[in-house]
Amino acid sequence: MPMGQKLGLGVALAALVAIVVGLWLWGATPDYRVLYSNLSEQDGGAVIDALQQMNVPYKFAEGGGALMVPSNQVHEVRLHLASQGLPKGGVVGFELMENEKFGTSEFLEQVNYKRALEGELARSVQTLSAVQGARIHLAIPKPTVFVREQEFPTASVVLALYPGRSLDPGQVNAIVHLVSSSVPKLTPARVTVVDQNGTLLSAPASGDRNGLDEDQLKYIHQIERDYGKRVEGILAPLVGAANIHAQVTADVDFTQAEQTAESFKPNQPPNQAAVASQQTMESSNTNSPGSGGVPGALTNQPPVPATSPLTAPNAAPNPANPVAGANPTAPGVKLGQPAQPAAGAAAAQNSESLHKETTTNFDVDHTISHTRLPVGVIHRLSVAVILNNRTVTDKAGKVSVRPFSESEKAQMSQLIKGAVGFDDKRGDVLSLLNSPFVDQTEKIPELPLWKQPENIELAKEALKYLAIAAVALYLVFGLIRPALRNMNRALHPEPVKEVEEIDGMEDTPDLEGASMEGAGYGADGQPVHAVAPYEQHLSEARQLAMQDPAIVASVMRQWMHGNE
């Protein structure tokens, strides 16, 4: 073979081997997936040491710096590293208290406890799917025995969220209550949550709200949405769900008010009046004759019995009564006998006084009522409903669009009022409009097949494999096969027709088709690879020597010169 053909054959074989080896390596290369991303330097070094001990191949992603391992070993490696406590996440928890040394001061113990508590809270917050990292700062004052000097702890939370993610108010409140419930005497109002952009996520205290808060607005929207669904639900069976639209506006009062009322009723009849208290006071006084006179022995002696004088002093003589000086007020008084004391004198001497006082207090009806008015009372509802014209099909099958009659709209209005609890005294308003709808459906044109993303990806994969196949076919059929054909021809030479000029004359043997086929040529003059038997070649050579000995002599001459 010429040197050029040998060189081309070697290049073709080398390229074919390179392609085969490249395809095999490409298919055998494992698919790498992210094991951990955004590792700190300490955690990254510890993880790499552990991977080297486990004989696990790894590499770093370009740009992001994420640590990647084969996809079939991701979960196994993560579990193995988790058993070793890796990665630590850049924050320390209560494991910091395990390395306490003997003789540590109380101040250092408090600092380590605070760091451990902040680290544990940060780890808990980082378990949320949208949180990439968290830092928590606790301000815990020193305890004091003085009530006036007591201070309450506060907390600040800084969140680093994943790109394109956010936290809803419920998740923010969950973080606030998680932190506040982990520290004694820490209230949710003293916890501040901020994201990496400096946006305040936690809501201010209730006393600092100047208008409606988010919960109240959410409550109003919920009421309006519920009433709208009621209206659409009650009319959908009549006109169809696509032929009705309803909007409700609610005027809700969130004023917090309390009332205290005190009322008194008039006194009831005495026989039905309730006696609250009754007081009776009774006193008696008896006057007995007492001792009188000069103090001494005579005063202790009993009195001398009284005697009646024979002649009453200063008494006028009574002609009818011969007894002078008789006392008409004391009948039966005999002369010479002691006179008996009169009844009036006895009463004067033994007088008795009796005092009785009764006080009755009747209870008066007294009512004290304390009323706390409800929050979120609906003051007014405004309902707006629009109906599409109905579609009517006549007997002939012709479809037409007609508006609703007034009686039908009146019936629908009654249904709407019943669904929303319409109240005229409250000032509710209902607006019902019947009008044809405009088709606002936006028709999105379909992307052609060659612009669809999945087809583009499929085409890229197909082109990649087609390019590899084309290169392989070119090497096989363009370089390797011609080189092998030339090698085969060199190993098995074919008889060649030679035209020589002898004595100025051109001799062109006229070979028959059969002889040409025996010499390695077909009937059409094209060479064939079939080898004729030895006898056929020998007979053809003899025939050629007999027909044109000059050609045979020339061939022999060339062989002889070639051997020299």
C-alpha positions in Angstrom: 0.0 0.0 0.0 1.2 3.5 -0.7 2.2 5.6 2.3 -0.8 7.9 1.9 -3.2 5.0 2.1 -1.5 3.6 5.1 -1.7 6.9 6.9 -5.4 7.4 6.1 -6.1 3.9 7.2 -4.4 4.5 10.6 -6.2 7.8 11.1 -9.5 6.2 10.3 -8.9 3.4 12.7 -7.8 5.8 15.5 -10.8 8.0 15.0 -13.2 5.0 15.1 -11.6 3.7 18.3 -11.8 7.2 19.8 -15.5 7.5 18.9 -16.3 4.1 20.3 -14.3 4.8 23.5 -15.9 8.2 23.9 -19.4 6.8 23.5 -18.7 4.1 26.0 -17.3 6.6 28.5 -20.3 9.0 27.9 -22.7 6.2 28.6 -20.7 4.9 31.6 -20.2 8.4 33.3 -22.6 8.6 36.3 -25.2 11.3 36.5 -24.2 13.8 39.3 -26.7 15.4 41.5 -26.4 18.1 44.2 -25.6 16.7 47.6 -25.3 20.1 49.5 -25.2 23.7 48.4 -24.0 26.8 50.2 -21.9 25.0 52.6 -19.7 26.9 55.0 -15.9 26.4 54.8 -15.8 24.3 57.9 -18.8 22.1 56.9 -17.4 21.8 53.3 -14.0 20.5 54.5 -15.6 18.1 56.9 -18.0 16.7 54.2 -15.1 16.3 51.7 -13.0 14.4 54.2 -16.0 12.1 54.9 -16.5 11.5 51.1 -12.8 10.6 50.6 -13.0 8.1 53.5 -16.1 6.6 51.9 -14.4 6.5 48.4 -17.3 8.4 46.9 -16.5 10.5 43.8 -17.5 14.1 44.0 -17.2 17.4 42.0 -18.2 21.0 42.4 -20.9 22.6 40.2 -19.7 25.5 38.0 -20.8 28.9 39.3 -22.9 27.8 42.2 -20.2 25.9 44.1 -22.6 23.1 45.0 -21.1 19.8 46.0 -22.3 17.0 43.7 -22.1 13.2 43.9 -23.4 10.4 41.7 -27.2 10.4 41.7 -27.4 6.7 42.8 -25.5 7.5 46.0 -27.1 10.8 47.0 -29.5 9.4 49.7 -27.0 6.9 51.0 -24.3 9.6 51.4 -26.7 12.0 53.1 -27.8 9.4 55.6 -24.2 8.4 56.3 -23.1 12.1 56.8 -26.2 12.8 59.0 -25.1 10.0 61.3 -21.8 11.9 61.7 -23.6 15.2 62.4 -22.7 16.7 59.1 -23.3 19.3 57.9 -23.7 21.4 61.1 -25.3 24.2 59.2 -23.0 26.9 60.4 -24.9 27.4 63.7 -24.3 25.7 67.0 -27.1 24.4 69.3 -27.1 22.9 72.7 -24.2 20.7 71.8 -22.1 23.8 72.8 -23.0 23.1 76.4 -21.4 19.6 76.2 -17.9 21.2 75.9 -18.2 23.2 79.1 -14.9 23.3 81.0 -14.5 23.2 84.7 -14.2 26.7 86.3 -16.2 28.5 83.6 -17.6 31.8 84.9 -21.3 32.4 85.3 -21.2 35.1 82.6 -19.7 32.7 80.1 -22.3 30.1 80.9 -25.1 32.6 80.2 -23.5 33.6 76.9 -23.1 30.0 75.8 -26.7 29.3 76.8 -27.9 32.2 74.8 -25.9 31.2 71.8 -27.2 27.6 72.0 -30.8 28.8 72.3 -30.4 31.1 69.3 -28.9 28.3 67.3 -31.6 25.8 68.1 -34.3 28.3 67.2 -32.5 29.1 63.9 -32.4 25.4 63.1 -36.1 25.1 63.7 -36.9 28.0 61.5 -34.7 26.7 58.7 -36.8 23.6 58.4 -39.4 25.6 56.6 -39.3 24.9 52.9 -39.1 28.6 51.8 -36.3 29.5 54.3 -32.8 29.1 53.1 -31.1 30.5 56.3 -32.1 32.2 59.5 -30.4 34.2 62.3 -32.1 34.9 65.6 -31.0 37.5 68.1 -32.3 37.3 71.6 -32.2 40.2 74.1 -32.8 38.6 77.5 -32.5 41.1 80.4 -31.1 40.1 83.8 -33.6 39.1 86.4 -34.3 41.6 89.2 -36.3 41.5 92.4 -37.6 45.1 91.9 -41.0 45.2 90.2 -40.5 48.6 88.7 -37.1 47.7 87.1 -38.3 44.6 85.4 -37.7 44.4 81.7 -39.2 41.9 79.2 -37.1 40.0 76.6 -37.2 40.8 72.9 -36.2 38.9 69.8 -35.2 39.7 66.2 -35.3 37.2 63.3 -33.5 37.7 60.0 -34.6 35.3 57.2 -32.9 34.4 54.0 -35.5 33.1 51.6 -34.9 31.0 48.5 -35.1 33.0 45.2 -38.7 33.2 43.9 -40.2 32.2 47.2 -42.1 34.1 49.9 -43.8 33.5 53.2 -47.5 34.1 53.7 -48.8 35.8 56.9 -49.7 32.5 58.5 -46.1 31.2 58.2 -44.8 34.5 59.6 -47.1 34.3 62.6 -46.0 30.7 63.1 -42.3 31.8 63.3 -43.3 34.6 65.7 -45.1 32.3 68.0 -42.4 29.6 67.7 -39.8 32.1 69.0 -42.0 33.7 71.6 -43.1 30.4 73.1 -39.4 29.3 73.4 -38.3 32.1 75.7 -39.9 32.8 79.0 -41.9 36.1 79.3 -41.5 36.8 75.6 -44.7 37.9 73.9 -45.4 37.8 70.2 -45.6 41.6 70.1 -41.9 41.8 71.0 -40.7 39.6 68.1 -39.6 41.2 64.9 -39.2 39.3 61.6 -37.2 40.7 58.7 -36.2 39.1 55.4 -32.9 39.5 53.5 -34.2 42.6 51.6 -35.0 44.5 54.8 -38.8 44.0 54.5 -40.7 43.9 57.8 -42.7 40.7 57.7 -44.2 40.7 61.2 -47.3 42.7 61.8 -47.1 45.7 64.2 -48.8 45.6 67.6 -52.6 45.9 67.7 -52.4 49.3 69.4 -50.3 50.7 66.5 -52.8 49.9 63.8 -54.4 53.0 62.3 -56.7 51.3 59.9 -58.0 47.9 58.9 -55.6 45.1 59.5 -55.1 42.2 57.1 -57.4 39.9 59.1 -60.3 42.3 58.8 -59.8 42.8 55.1 -59.6 39.1 54.7 -62.9 38.7 56.6 -64.6 41.3 54.4 -63.4 39.6 51.2 -64.6 36.2 52.6 -68.1 37.6 53.3 -68.3 39.1 49.8 -67.0 36.0 48.1 -69.5 33.8 50.0 -72.5 36.0 49.2 -71.4 36.0 45.5 -71.2 32.2 45.4 -74.7 32.0 47.0 -76.1 34.2 44.3 -74.4 32.3 41.5 -75.3 29.0 43.0 -79.0 29.8 43.3 -79.3 31.1 39.7 -76.9 28.7 37.9 -79.6 26.0 37.5 -81.8 28.5 35.8 -79.5 30.4 33.5 -76.3 28.4 33.5 -73.1 29.0 35.4 -71.5 30.7 32.5 -74.4 33.2 32.0 -74.3 34.9 35.4 -71.8 37.1 37.2 -72.4 38.5 40.7 -70.5 40.9 42.9 -71.3 41.8 46.5 -70.0 44.7 48.5 -70.3 44.5 52.3 -70.1 47.4 54.6 -68.8 45.8 57.8 -68.4 47.7 61.1 -65.4 46.6 63.2 -66.0 49.1 66.0 -65.6 47.6 69.5 -68.2 49.0 71.9 -69.4 48.1 75.4 -72.6 49.4 77.1 -73.6 49.5 80.8 -77.3 50.4 81.6 -78.9 50.9 85.1 -82.7 51.1 85.3 -85.2 51.5 88.2 -88.8 50.5 88.1 -91.6 52.1 90.1 -92.7 50.6 93.5 -95.1 47.7 93.2 -98.4 47.4 95.2 -97.8 46.9 98.9 -99.2 43.4 99.0 -96.7 42.4 96.2 -93.8 44.5 97.3 -90.7 42.7 98.4 -89.6 43.6 102.0 -85.9 44.2 102.0 -85.7 44.8 105.9 -88.0 45.4 108.8 -87.0 47.0 112.2 -89.3 47.1 115.3 -88.4 49.1 118.4 -90.5 48.9 121.6 -89.8 50.7 125.0 -91.9 51.0 128.2 -91.4 53.3 131.3 -93.1 52.8 134.7 -93.0 55.7 137.3 -93.1 54.4 141.0 -93.2 56.7 144.0 -89.8 57.4 145.2 -88.4 58.3 148.6 -88.1 62.0 149.3 -87.2 64.4 152.1 -84.1 65.2 154.0 -81.6 62.5 153.7 -81.3 60.6 157.0 -83.1 58.1 159.1 -86.5 59.6 158.7 -86.4 59.2 155.0 -86.1 55.4 155.3 -89.3 55.1 157.4 -92.7 54.3 155.7 -95.1 57.1 155.2 -97.8 57.9 157.7 -101.3 56.9 156.6 -103.3 59.8 155.4 -106.3 61.0 157.3 -109.3 63.0 156.1 -110.1 66.2 158.0 -113.5 66.7 159.5 -114.0 70.0 157.8 -112.7 70.6 154.3 -110.9 73.8 154.1 -112.2 76.4 151.8 -115.4 74.4 151.3 -118.8 76.1 151.2 -121.6 74.8 153.4 -124.1 72.7 151.5 -127.6 73.3 152.7 -128.7 70.0 151.4 -126.0 68.2 153.3 -126.1 68.8 156.9 -122.6 67.4 157.2 -120.4 70.3 156.9 -117.2 69.9 155.0 -118.2 66.6 153.3 -116.2 65.8 150.1 -118.6 65.1 147.3 -115.9 63.5 145.3 -115.3 60.9 147.9 -118.6 59.2 148.5 -118.8 56.7 151.2 -116.3 58.4 153.4 -117.2 57.9 157.0 -116.3 60.4 159.6 -113.7 59.5 162.0 -112.1 56.9 159.5 -109.0 57.4 157.4 -109.6 58.4 153.9 -108.6 56.1 151.0 -106.3 57.4 148.3 -108.1 58.3 145.1 -107.6 56.4 141.8 -106.1 59.5 140.2 -103.6 59.7 142.9 -102.7 56.1 142.5 -102.3 56.6 138.7 -100.2 59.6 139.3 -98.0 57.7 141.7 -97.7 54.5 139.5 -97.7 55.8 135.8 -96.5 53.6 132.9 -95.5 54.8 129.4 -95.2 52.4 126.3 -93.4 53.4 123.0 -93.4 51.2 119.9 -91.7 52.0 116.6 -91.7 49.9 113.5 -89.6 50.6 110.3 -90.1 48.6 107.1 -87.9 48.9 104.0 -89.3 47.7 100.7 -86.9 46.7 97.8 -87.0 48.7 94.6 -86.5 46.9 91.2 -83.0 47.8 90.1 -81.4 46.4 86.9 -77.8 46.8 85.7 -77.0 45.4 82.3 -73.5 45.2 80.7 -73.6 44.6 76.9 -70.6 44.1 74.6 -71.6 44.8 71.0 -70.4 42.2 68.4 -67.5 43.1 66.1 -67.9 42.7 62.4 -71.6 43.5 62.0 -72.8 44.0 58.5 -74.4 47.4 58.1 -75.2 47.2 54.4 -75.1 44.9 51.4 -74.8 46.0 47.8 -75.5 43.2 45.3 -74.9 43.6 41.6 -75.9 40.8 39.2 -75.7 40.6 35.5 -77.4 38.0 33.4 -76.7 36.9 29.9 -79.6 36.6 27.4 -81.1 33.2 27.2 -80.8 31.0 24.1 -84.1 29.7 22.7 -84.6 27.0 20.1 -87.9 27.0 18.2 -89.7 24.1 16.7 -87.8 24.5 13.4 -84.5 24.1 15.2 -83.5 27.8 14.8 -81.5 29.2 17.7 -82.2 32.7 18.8 -81.1 34.9 21.8 -83.8 36.6 23.8 -83.8 38.7 27.0 -85.6 37.7 30.2 -89.1 39.0 30.8 -89.8 41.4 33.7 -91.7 38.7 35.6 -88.7 36.3 35.3 -86.3 39.0 36.5 -88.6 39.8 39.5 -88.6 36.1 40.5 -84.8 36.1 40.2 -84.6 39.2 42.4 -86.7 37.4 45.0 -84.3 34.5 44.9 -81.3 36.7 45.3 -82.8 38.6 48.2 -83.6 35.3 50.0 -80.1 34.0 49.3 -78.2 37.0 50.8 -80.7 37.9 53.5 -81.8 41.1 52.0 -83.0 43.7 54.5 -84.7 46.9 53.4 -84.4 48.5 56.9 -80.7 48.0 56.8 -80.4 49.8 53.5 -79.4 46.9 51.2 -79.3 47.5 47.5 -79.9 45.0 44.7 -79.1 45.7 41.0 -80.1 43.2 38.4 -79.1 43.7 34.7 -80.0 41.5 31.7 -77.6 42.1 28.8 -75.8 40.0 26.2 -72.2 39.0 27.2 -69.2 39.8 25.0 -67.0 36.8 24.2 -63.7 37.8 25.8 -62.1 34.4 25.5 -58.6 35.0 24.3 -57.6 32.4 21.8 -53.9 31.5 22.2 -52.4 30.4 18.9 -50.8 27.0 19.1 -47.1 26.9 18.7 -45.9 25.0 15.7 -44.2 21.7 16.3 -40.8 23.1 15.6 -41.2 25.8 18.3 -42.5 23.6 21.1 -39.9 23.3 23.9 -40.3 19.5 24.3 -39.9 19.0 20.5 -36.8 21.3 20.5 -35.2 19.2 23.3 -36.1 16.0 21.4 -34.6 17.4 18.2 -31.4 18.4 20.0 -31.0 14.9 21.4 -31.8 13.3 18.0 -29.3 15.6 16.2 -26.6 14.7 18.7 -27.0 11.0 18.0 -27.4 11.6 14.3 -24.2 13.6 14.2 -22.3 10.8 16.0 -23.8 8.2 13.7 -22.9 10.3 10.6 -19.3 10.7 11.7 -19.1 6.9 12.4 -20.6 6.1 9.0 -18.2 8.5 7.3 -15.2 7.0 8.9 -16.4 3.4 8.1 -17.5 3.9 4.5 -15.3 6.9 3.6 -11.9 5.9 5.1 -11.9 2.4 6.5 -13.7 0.6 3.8 -11.7 2.1 0.9 -8.5 1.4 2.8 -9.5 -2.2 3.3 -10.5 -2.5 -0.4 -7.1 -1.2 -1.5 -5.4 -3.6 0.9 -7.4 -6.5 -0.5 -6.5 -5.5 -4.1 -2.8 -5.3 -3.1 -3.0 -8.8 -1.6 -4.9 -10.2 -4.5 -3.7 -8.3 -7.7 -6.1 -8.3 -10.7 -4.9 -8.8 -14.3 -4.6 -5.4 -16.0 -5.0 -4.7 -19.7 -1.9 -3.1 -21.0 -1.7 -1.3 -24.2 1.8 -0.9 -25.7 3.0 0.5 -28.9 5.2 -2.0 -30.8 6.9 -0.7 -33.9 4.6 2.4 -33.9 1.6 0.3 -33.9 -1.0 0.0 -31.2 -2.0 -3.5 -30.4 -5.3 -3.9 -28.6 -6.2 -7.5 -27.9 -9.8 -8.3 -28.4 -10.7 -10.4 -25.4 -14.0 -12.1 -25.3 -16.4 -11.7 -22.5 -15.7 -15.2 -21.2 -12.0 -14.6 -21.0 -12.5 -11.2 -19.3 -14.7 -12.8 -16.7 -12.0 -15.5 -16.2 -9.4 -12.7 -15.8 -11.4 -11.0 -13.0 -13.8 -8.8 -15.1 -17.5 -9.2 -15.6 -19.4 -9.1 -18.8 -19.8 -5.3 -18.5 -16.1 -4.9 -18.2 -16.2 -4.2 -14.4 -13.8 -6.1 -12.2 -15.3 -8.9 -10.0 -13.9 -10.3 -6.9 -14.6 -13.9 -7.7 -11.4 -15.9 -8.5 -11.5 -18.2 -11.6 -10.2 -21.7 -11.3 -6.6 -22.4 -12.0 -7.3 -24.4 -15.2 -9.3 -21.5 -16.6 -6.5 -19.1 -16.1 -4.0 -21.4 -17.6 -6.1 -22.0 -20.7 -6.7 -18.3 -21.2 -2.9 -17.6 -20.9 -2.1 -20.2 -23.5 -4.7 -18.8 -25.8 -3.4 -15.3 -25.3 0.2 -16.5 -26.0 -0.9 -18.1 -29.2 -3.0 -15.2 -30.4 -0.5 -12.4 -29.6 2.9 -13.6 -28.6 4.3 -10.0 -28.5 2.2 -9.1 -25.5 3.3 -12.2 -23.6 6.9 -11.4 -24.4 6.4 -7.9 -23.2 4.9 -9.1 -19.9 7.7 -11.6 -19.4 10.2 -8.8 -20.1 8.6 -6.6 -17.4 8.6 -9.5 -14.9 12.3 -10.1 -15.6 13.2 -6.4 -15.2 11.0 -6.1 -12.1 12.9 -9.0 -10.5 16.2 -7.4 -11.2 
